[in-house]
């Protein structure tokens, strides 16, 4: 489905609602997931604020995956590249191009907005938490892990909407995709010594907290713009007759 449904008798004007990036059936459960994820980030951030050394859990996990050799180290390096600026831009550009070819511009906006808000949130949290690794390198939460988790969440959300999945199946798909992507990038970051394991958990949970909110904002803004375009040019009198919800009063 494209951004609008059009009927022959409407002169090309949109008659159906735009396709949302956050399926209505998933909003409630994903809202709960986002709240729990935000709480985890808050607890981890408070626990490791100002730390310069790994905690006991981090030390054990690091000892288990440190020093991976070929071919796994090559896999870790390739995975890490996806979170680097060049790799991230290439990945997002490819997905945005696909959305535009499928005539789903709202999904393209969502991919850019969701990625930007997630990475921006990690950048804001790092100096607040103040946890460091290898000297003065801020480490919590992991931006690489947050980015790949966010991308997986967005793609799976769009897939759930296209496939018309129900609440249970859709939420399971989205959460599973996010957790798998977070685990893969988290492993790569710990194996390469770039982050502590709890940093990567914080990055994954940051994405889980931010993405549902990003999707809601994109849908909310897109719906308002669609209503304005569907209504056509409005004069001062018409504008006064539009209520706060964007519906034209009669």
C-alpha positions as CSV (number, residue, x, y, z in Angstrom):
1,X,0.0,0.0,0.0
2,X,1.3,3.5,-0.8
3,X,1.1,6.6,1.2
4,X,-2.5,7.1,0.2
5,X,-5.4,5.2,-1.1
6,X,-6.9,6.9,-4.2
7,X,-10.2,6.4,-5.8
8,X,-11.1,7.2,-9.4
9,X,-13.9,9.6,-8.4
10,X,-11.8,11.6,-6.0
11,X,-9.7,13.4,-8.6
12,X,-6.5,11.9,-7.2
13,X,-7.2,13.1,-3.7
14,X,-6.3,10.8,-0.8
15,X,-9.4,9.0,0.6
16,X,-7.8,6.5,2.9
17,X,-5.5,6.9,5.9
18,X,-1.7,6.8,5.2
19,X,-0.1,3.5,6.2
20,X,1.3,3.9,9.8
21,X,4.8,2.8,10.7
22,X,3.6,1.7,14.1
23,X,0.7,-0.7,13.6
24,X,-2.1,0.1,16.0
25,X,-2.3,-3.5,17.3
26,X,1.3,-3.2,18.6
27,X,1.1,0.1,20.3
28,X,0.1,-1.1,23.8
29,X,2.6,-3.9,24.2
30,X,5.5,-1.9,22.6
31,X,4.7,1.0,25.0
32,X,5.2,-1.4,27.9
33,X,8.4,-2.7,26.3
34,X,9.7,0.9,25.9
35,X,8.9,1.7,29.5
36,X,10.7,-1.4,30.8
37,X,13.7,-0.7,28.5
38,X,13.9,2.9,29.7
39,X,13.9,1.7,33.3
40,X,16.8,-0.7,32.5
41,X,18.8,2.1,31.0
42,X,18.2,4.3,34.0
43,X,19.2,1.6,36.5
44,X,22.3,0.6,34.5
45,X,23.3,4.2,34.1
46,X,23.0,4.9,37.8
47,X,24.9,1.7,38.7
48,X,27.9,2.4,36.5
49,X,28.0,6.2,36.5
50,X,31.5,7.5,36.6
51,X,33.1,4.0,36.5
52,X,36.4,3.5,34.8
53,X,36.7,-0.3,35.2
54,X,34.5,-3.2,34.3
55,X,32.2,-4.7,36.9
56,X,32.3,-8.4,37.9
57,X,29.8,-9.4,35.2
58,X,31.5,-7.4,32.5
59,X,34.9,-8.9,33.5
60,X,33.5,-12.5,33.2
61,X,31.9,-11.9,29.8
62,X,35.0,-10.1,28.5
63,X,37.2,-13.0,29.5
64,X,34.9,-15.4,27.7
65,X,34.9,-13.6,24.3
66,X,38.2,-11.7,24.4
67,X,40.8,-12.6,21.8
68,X,38.6,-14.2,19.2
69,X,40.6,-15.3,16.2
70,X,39.8,-15.7,12.5
71,X,37.3,-16.0,11.1
72,X,35.2,-14.7,14.0
73,X,37.3,-11.6,14.4
74,X,36.6,-10.7,10.8
75,X,32.9,-11.2,11.5
76,X,33.2,-8.9,14.5
77,X,35.0,-6.2,12.5
78,X,32.5,-6.4,9.7
79,X,29.6,-6.1,12.2
80,X,31.3,-3.1,13.9
81,X,31.6,-1.4,10.5
82,X,27.7,-1.3,10.2
83,X,27.7,1.0,13.3
84,X,30.5,3.3,12.0
85,X,29.4,6.5,10.3
86,X,30.1,5.3,6.8
87,X,28.6,1.9,7.2
88,X,25.5,3.4,9.0
89,X,24.9,5.9,6.3
90,X,25.2,3.3,3.6
91,X,22.8,1.0,5.4
92,X,20.2,3.7,6.0
93,X,20.5,5.0,2.5
94,X,19.9,1.5,1.0
95,X,16.8,1.0,3.2
96,X,15.4,4.5,2.5
97,X,15.8,3.9,-1.2
98,X,13.9,0.7,-0.9
99,X,11.1,2.4,0.9
100,X,10.8,5.1,-1.7
101,X,10.8,2.5,-4.5
102,X,7.9,0.8,-2.7
103,X,6.2,4.2,-2.5
104,X,6.2,4.4,1.3
105,X,7.7,7.8,2.0
106,X,6.6,7.7,5.6
107,X,8.7,4.6,6.2
108,X,11.7,6.4,4.7
109,X,11.2,9.3,7.1
110,X,10.8,6.9,10.0
111,X,14.1,5.2,9.2
112,X,16.0,8.5,9.1
113,X,14.2,9.9,12.2
114,X,14.4,6.7,14.3
115,X,18.1,6.3,13.5
116,X,18.9,9.9,14.3
117,X,16.9,10.0,17.5
118,X,18.4,6.7,18.8
119,X,22.0,7.7,18.1
120,X,21.4,11.2,19.4
121,X,20.0,9.8,22.6
122,X,23.1,7.7,23.2
123,X,25.3,10.7,22.5
124,X,23.4,12.7,25.1
125,X,23.5,9.9,27.7
126,X,27.2,9.2,27.5
127,X,28.5,12.4,29.2
128,X,25.6,12.3,31.7
129,X,26.6,8.7,32.9
130,X,30.3,9.4,32.5
131,X,31.4,5.7,32.3
132,X,34.7,5.3,30.5
133,X,36.8,2.6,28.8
134,X,40.4,2.7,27.7
135,X,41.1,6.0,29.3
136,X,38.6,8.8,28.8
137,X,36.5,7.1,26.0
138,X,32.8,7.4,27.1
139,X,31.2,4.0,26.8
140,X,27.6,3.9,28.2
141,X,25.4,3.3,26.3
142,X,26.9,1.7,23.2
143,X,25.9,3.8,20.2
144,X,26.9,1.0,17.7
145,X,24.6,-1.5,19.5
146,X,21.8,1.1,19.8
147,X,22.0,1.9,16.1
148,X,21.8,-1.7,14.8
149,X,19.1,-2.6,17.3
150,X,17.1,0.5,16.1
151,X,17.5,-0.5,12.5
152,X,16.3,-4.0,13.2
153,X,13.3,-2.7,15.2
154,X,12.3,-0.3,12.4
155,X,12.5,-2.9,9.6
156,X,10.6,-5.5,11.6
157,X,7.9,-2.9,12.5
158,X,7.4,-2.1,8.9
159,X,7.3,-5.8,8.0
160,X,4.8,-6.5,10.8
161,X,2.6,-3.7,9.3
162,X,2.9,-5.0,5.7
163,X,2.2,-8.6,6.7
164,X,-0.8,-7.6,8.9
165,X,0.5,-9.4,11.9
166,X,-1.6,-9.5,15.1
167,X,-0.5,-8.1,18.4
168,X,1.3,-11.2,19.8
169,X,3.0,-12.2,16.5
170,X,3.9,-8.6,15.6
171,X,5.3,-7.8,19.0
172,X,7.3,-11.1,19.1
173,X,8.8,-10.4,15.7
174,X,9.8,-6.8,16.6
175,X,11.3,-7.7,20.0
176,X,13.1,-10.8,18.6
177,X,14.6,-8.8,15.7
178,X,15.8,-6.1,18.1
179,X,17.3,-8.5,20.6
180,X,19.1,-10.5,18.0
181,X,20.6,-7.4,16.4
182,X,21.6,-6.1,19.8
183,X,23.2,-9.4,20.8
184,X,25.2,-9.6,17.5
185,X,26.5,-6.1,17.7
186,X,27.0,-6.4,21.4
187,X,29.1,-9.5,20.9
188,X,31.2,-7.7,18.3
189,X,31.8,-4.7,20.6
190,X,32.9,-6.8,23.5
191,X,35.0,-9.1,21.3
192,X,36.8,-6.1,19.9
193,X,37.2,-4.5,23.3
194,X,35.3,-1.4,22.4
195,X,32.6,-1.7,25.1
196,X,31.7,-3.5,28.3
197,X,28.8,-6.0,28.0
198,X,26.6,-3.8,30.1
199,X,27.3,-0.9,27.7
200,X,25.8,-2.9,24.9
201,X,22.8,-3.9,27.0
202,X,22.3,-0.2,27.7
203,X,22.5,0.5,23.9
204,X,20.0,-2.2,23.0
205,X,17.5,-1.0,25.7
206,X,18.0,2.6,24.6
207,X,16.8,1.7,21.1
208,X,13.9,-0.3,22.5
209,X,12.9,2.8,24.5
210,X,13.3,5.3,21.8
211,X,11.9,3.6,18.7
212,X,8.2,3.2,19.7
213,X,8.2,6.9,20.6
214,X,9.8,7.8,17.3
215,X,7.3,5.8,15.4
216,X,4.4,7.5,17.2
217,X,5.8,10.9,16.5
218,X,6.3,10.1,12.8
219,X,2.7,8.7,12.5
220,X,1.2,11.7,14.4
221,X,3.0,14.2,12.2
222,X,2.2,12.3,9.0
223,X,-1.5,12.0,9.9
224,X,-1.8,15.7,10.5
225,X,-0.1,16.6,7.2
226,X,-2.3,14.1,5.4
227,X,-5.4,15.6,6.8
228,X,-4.3,19.1,5.7
229,X,-3.5,17.9,2.2
230,X,-6.8,16.0,1.9
231,X,-8.8,19.0,3.0
232,X,-7.1,21.3,0.4
233,X,-6.5,25.0,0.8
234,X,-8.3,26.4,3.8
235,X,-9.2,30.0,4.4
236,X,-9.2,31.8,7.8
237,X,-12.8,30.7,8.5
238,X,-12.0,27.1,7.6
239,X,-9.0,27.1,9.9
240,X,-11.1,28.2,12.8
241,X,-13.4,25.3,12.2
242,X,-10.7,22.6,12.6
243,X,-10.6,21.1,16.0
244,X,-7.5,20.2,18.0
245,X,-7.6,16.6,16.7
246,X,-7.3,17.8,13.1
247,X,-10.9,16.9,12.2
248,X,-13.0,19.5,10.3
249,X,-16.0,20.6,12.2
250,X,-19.4,20.8,10.6
